């Protein structure tokens, strides 16, 4: 096994592990690497849908997405598609997946099916480092505070992405989570807000809440917290959704990434109630 770090903040590309091996021994290696690096990448892993699901189930119960229809024979797999002429793609701003759920996603396994020759890399950011590097003053302001996370409703997930199909659910809903959560496996503190879904701090007037959240969001976007992965076909990313944020870059411009499809298969594993 070889582990190559992608940045000083997080992320590692791993070779010498076969993701079709669903033994406990292999899973324990994968999980240890994930807890250490927060996002791990594997190339040349032509997993079938069945094999991707078997791997995901080692982490826990699988989710189905609140708004987007999964594959016909595999409803747990959301096929993320950018049509050739689209300039936008799903997940194109910094976020933590489904933080609006009562039990937000624990781990995501994303497999590339078809990628453009250029464009559409994915960036990840370390939210443990984001918390650790806050000023003492800000840590005191957000201590024991909670915030509302909104699901935004179905339109946010399907309206401007013409290849993404809704599942019929149109309801918008929200849940409240700690601004600083503790990782259930490592005990590390995590800055648990994101600019896509976090809307207001509880028990705080909106003006002050907006000011603090804006400052936190800007802090989370620091490039020194990040790593970047350039996709190849049959590559797999596994990330800890509790302690990271991510975004798919929409750098699809004429004569470059524009004019090509980008197709990815996503499986999410159910998490816990943030504490």
C-alpha positions in Angstrom: 0.0 0.0 0.0 1.2 3.5 -0.9 -0.2 6.7 0.5 0.5 10.0 -1.2 -0.5 13.2 0.6 -2.4 15.8 -1.5 -1.8 18.8 0.7 -0.7 19.8 4.1 -4.3 20.2 5.3 -6.0 16.9 4.3 -6.4 14.4 1.6 -4.4 11.4 0.4 -4.3 9.3 -2.8 -4.0 5.6 -1.9 -2.8 2.8 -4.1 -2.5 -0.9 -3.4 -6.0 -1.4 -1.9 -8.7 -3.2 -3.8 -12.1 -1.6 -3.0 -13.9 -4.7 -4.2 -12.5 -6.5 -1.1 -15.3 -6.1 1.4 -13.5 -8.0 4.2 -13.4 -6.5 7.7 -9.6 -6.3 7.5 -9.7 -4.3 4.3 -12.5 -2.0 5.6 -10.5 -1.3 8.8 -7.5 -0.2 6.7 -9.8 2.1 4.7 -11.5 3.6 7.8 -8.2 4.2 9.6 -6.9 6.1 6.5 -10.2 8.0 6.3 -10.0 9.2 9.9 -6.4 10.2 9.5 -6.7 12.1 6.1 -10.5 12.9 6.1 -10.7 12.3 2.3 -9.0 9.5 0.5 -8.8 8.8 -3.3 -8.3 5.6 -5.3 -7.8 5.4 -9.1 -8.5 2.5 -11.5 -11.3 1.0 -9.4 -14.0 -0.1 -11.9 -16.6 -0.9 -9.2 -20.0 -2.1 -10.3 -23.0 -0.6 -8.6 -23.3 -3.7 -6.4 -19.7 -3.5 -5.3 -20.0 0.2 -4.5 -23.0 -0.5 -2.3 -21.2 -3.4 -0.6 -18.3 -1.1 0.3 -20.7 1.7 1.5 -22.6 -0.7 3.7 -19.4 -1.4 5.7 -19.7 2.1 7.0 -23.3 1.8 8.1 -26.9 2.2 6.9 -27.3 3.8 3.5 -29.3 7.0 2.8 -31.6 7.9 -0.1 -31.6 11.5 -1.1 -34.4 13.7 0.2 -35.1 15.3 -3.3 -33.3 13.4 -6.0 -34.3 10.1 -7.6 -31.7 7.4 -7.4 -30.9 4.8 -10.1 -33.8 2.6 -11.0 -32.3 -0.7 -9.7 -30.1 1.0 -7.1 -32.1 3.8 -5.4 -29.3 4.5 -2.9 -27.1 5.6 -5.8 -27.6 9.2 -7.1 -26.2 9.6 -10.6 -24.8 13.2 -10.8 -24.8 14.3 -14.4 -23.7 17.5 -16.0 -24.9 17.7 -19.6 -22.4 18.6 -22.3 -23.4 22.2 -22.7 -24.2 22.9 -19.0 -21.9 25.4 -17.2 -23.2 24.4 -13.8 -22.9 21.1 -11.9 -24.4 19.7 -8.7 -22.6 20.7 -5.5 -20.9 23.7 -7.0 -20.5 25.8 -3.8 -18.9 24.9 -0.5 -21.1 22.7 1.6 -21.4 19.7 3.9 -23.8 17.2 2.4 -27.4 17.2 3.8 -26.5 19.1 7.0 -30.2 19.9 7.1 -31.0 16.3 8.1 -31.5 15.3 11.7 -28.7 12.8 11.2 -26.5 14.3 8.5 -24.4 12.0 6.3 -21.5 10.3 7.8 -19.4 9.3 4.8 -19.8 9.8 1.0 -18.4 7.4 -1.6 -18.2 9.1 -5.1 -17.2 7.2 -8.2 -16.4 8.8 -11.5 -18.2 7.3 -14.5 -17.5 9.8 -17.3 -15.4 12.9 -16.9 -14.5 15.9 -19.2 -10.9 16.2 -20.5 -10.5 19.3 -18.3 -12.6 20.9 -15.6 -14.8 19.6 -12.8 -12.1 18.9 -10.2 -13.4 18.6 -6.6 -12.0 20.5 -3.6 -12.2 19.5 0.0 -11.6 21.5 3.2 -10.7 20.5 6.7 -13.3 21.8 9.2 -11.3 20.6 12.2 -8.4 22.9 11.2 -11.0 25.6 10.5 -12.1 25.4 14.1 -8.6 25.1 15.6 -7.5 28.3 13.7 -10.4 30.5 14.9 -9.5 33.3 17.2 -10.2 32.8 20.9 -12.7 35.6 20.7 -14.7 33.9 18.0 -14.5 30.5 19.8 -16.1 32.2 22.8 -18.8 33.8 20.7 -19.9 30.5 19.2 -19.4 28.3 22.3 -22.5 26.2 23.0 -24.4 27.9 20.2 -26.6 26.2 17.7 -27.7 27.1 14.2 -30.6 26.3 11.8 -29.7 24.3 8.7 -32.3 24.5 5.9 -32.9 21.9 3.1 -33.7 24.8 0.6 -36.4 22.6 -1.1 -36.3 20.5 -4.2 -35.6 23.4 -6.7 -32.1 23.8 -5.3 -31.2 20.3 -6.3 -33.0 19.9 -9.7 -34.1 23.2 -11.2 -30.9 24.4 -12.9 -29.4 21.0 -13.3 -31.3 19.6 -16.3 -30.1 16.0 -16.0 -31.0 15.7 -12.3 -34.4 14.2 -11.7 -36.5 14.9 -8.6 -38.3 12.2 -6.6 -41.5 14.2 -6.1 -40.7 15.6 -2.7 -41.1 19.4 -2.7 -41.1 20.1 1.1 -38.5 22.4 2.6 -37.5 21.5 6.2 -34.8 22.3 8.7 -32.9 21.0 11.7 -30.8 22.6 14.4 -27.2 21.5 15.1 -24.3 22.7 17.3 -22.0 25.2 15.6 -19.1 23.3 17.0 -19.7 19.5 16.9 -17.4 16.7 18.3 -16.3 13.9 16.0 -17.9 10.7 17.4 -14.8 8.6 16.5 -11.9 10.9 17.2 -13.2 13.4 19.7 -11.9 16.3 17.7 -13.9 19.6 17.5 -15.4 20.6 14.1 -16.7 23.9 12.8 -20.1 22.7 11.7 -21.7 25.4 9.6 -21.7 25.9 5.8 -22.7 28.7 3.5 -25.2 26.6 1.5 -27.5 25.3 4.3 -26.8 27.2 7.6 -29.2 30.1 7.9 -29.2 31.5 11.5 -27.8 31.2 14.9 -30.3 30.3 17.5 -31.1 32.8 20.3 -29.3 35.6 18.5 -30.7 38.6 16.5 -30.5 38.2 12.8 -28.1 41.1 12.2 -25.5 39.7 14.7 -26.1 36.1 13.4 -25.5 37.1 9.8 -22.3 39.0 10.7 -20.9 36.0 12.6 -21.9 33.4 10.0 -20.4 35.6 7.2 -17.1 35.7 9.1 -17.2 31.9 9.7 -18.0 31.2 6.1 -15.1 33.3 4.8 -12.8 31.6 7.3 -13.9 28.2 6.1 -12.9 29.1 2.5 -9.2 29.6 3.3 -7.2 27.8 0.6 -4.7 26.5 3.1 -7.4 24.3 4.6 -8.0 22.6 1.3 -6.9 19.9 -1.2 -7.9 19.4 -4.8 -8.5 16.2 -6.7 -8.4 15.8 -10.5 -10.7 13.1 -11.6 -9.9 10.2 -13.9 -12.5 7.6 -15.0 -13.1 4.8 -12.4 -11.6 6.9 -9.6 -13.2 6.8 -6.2 -13.3 9.4 -3.4 -14.3 8.5 0.1 -14.7 11.4 2.5 -15.7 12.0 6.1 -18.7 14.4 5.7 -18.7 15.2 9.4 -15.3 16.9 9.4 -15.0 18.3 5.8 -16.7 20.5 3.3 -16.4 20.1 -0.5 -17.3 21.7 -3.8 -17.3 20.6 -7.4 -15.5 23.3 -9.4 -17.6 24.7 -12.3 -14.7 25.6 -14.5 -16.4 24.6 -17.7 -15.6 27.2 -20.3 -15.7 27.3 -24.1 -12.9 25.3 -25.8 -12.0 23.7 -22.5 -14.3 21.7 -20.3 -17.5 22.9 -21.9 -19.1 20.5 -24.4 -18.5 17.3 -22.4 -20.5 15.2 -19.9 -19.5 14.7 -16.3 -21.1 11.7 -14.7 -20.5 10.5 -11.1 -22.2 7.9 -8.9 -22.8 9.0 -5.3 -23.6 6.9 -2.3 -24.2 8.4 1.2 -24.0 6.6 4.6 -26.3 7.8 7.4 -24.6 9.6 10.2 -25.5 10.5 13.8 -27.1 13.4 15.6 -24.4 16.0 15.9 -23.2 16.6 19.4 
